[in-house]
Amino acid sequence: MGSEFKLPHELEKFRHLDEKQTSILLGVPVGTLRNWRGDPKRRGQGPPYLKFGRSVRYCLGDLLAFAKDRRIDLRGEAEDARR
């Protein structure tokens, strides 16, 4: 992902999130996260993840970068349309 984030000290305890926490943060079902990881047609659509045995974890910085990379700024499109 393009952007790197340095976590504020008070967020260090949330450095690695599980599927449920990630689902809440991104606003997508746990099943969608699993599809992004497991379905060969969808690989690369989801955020990067870590695998520790059978446990899956997501880095908070990666999730913030993932969300930022998908931000759509309609104000910029409106300005372009007026030109």
C-alpha positions as a printed Julia matrix, in Angstrom:
83×3 Matrix{Float64}:
   0.0     0.0     0.0
   1.18    3.51   -0.7
   0.96    5.39    2.57
   2.87    4.61    5.76
   1.4     5.51    9.14
   3.22    5.94   12.44
   0.91    4.98   15.25
   0.45    7.38   18.15
   1.66    5.93   21.44
  -1.89    5.51   22.81
  -2.81    3.26   19.84
   0.11    0.84   20.23
  -2.1    -1.66   22.09
  -4.21   -1.91   18.9
  -1.21   -2.61   16.68
  -2.57   -6.01   15.55
  -6.32   -6.51   15.18
  -8.24   -9.75   14.78
 -10.93  -10.35   12.15
 -13.8    -9.04   14.28
 -11.97   -5.83   15.21
 -10.94   -5.33   11.58
 -14.51   -5.93   10.42
 -15.77   -3.22   12.79
 -13.02   -0.77   11.84
 -13.55   -1.14    8.07
 -17.31   -1.62    8.24
 -17.28   -4.87    6.26
 -18.47   -8.33    7.33
 -15.92  -10.87    8.58
 -16.97  -13.01    5.61
 -15.76  -10.3     3.23
 -12.34  -10.28    4.91
 -12.2   -14.06    4.54
 -13.2   -13.83    0.88
 -10.5   -11.25    0.22
  -7.95  -13.63    1.73
  -9.17  -16.97    0.42
 -10.88  -16.49   -2.94
  -8.26  -16.46   -5.72
 -10.47  -14.08   -7.75
 -10.5   -11.56   -4.89
  -6.9   -11.77   -3.68
  -5.28   -8.39   -3.59
  -8.58   -6.57   -3.04
  -8.3    -6.64    0.74
  -5.77   -5.25    3.18
  -2.47   -7.03    3.91
  -2.61   -9.47    6.83
  -0.38  -11.56    9.06
  -0.73  -15.27    9.69
   0.44  -16.79   12.98
  -0.43  -20.48   12.72
  -4.19  -20.42   12.22
  -4.59  -16.9    13.61
  -5.02  -13.99   11.23
  -4.1   -10.47   12.33
  -4.2    -7.1    10.6
  -1.8    -4.25   11.33
  -3.64   -1.06   12.21
  -1.29    1.02   10.06
  -2.02   -1.21    7.04
  -5.77   -0.87    7.63
  -5.57    2.92    7.84
  -3.52    3.02    4.63
  -5.99    0.61    2.94
  -8.93    2.86    3.86
  -7.09    6.03    2.81
  -6.17    4.52   -0.58
  -9.88    3.9    -1.25
 -11.06    7.38   -0.33
 -13.03    9.1    -3.07
 -13.04   12.88   -2.92
 -16.11   14.05   -4.82
 -15.2    17.69   -4.29
 -12.25   17.29   -6.66
 -14.49   15.71   -9.31
 -17.02   18.54   -8.96
 -14.29   21.13   -9.47
 -13.06   19.3   -12.57
 -16.61   19.22  -14.0
 -16.97   23.01  -13.6
 -13.88   23.72  -15.68
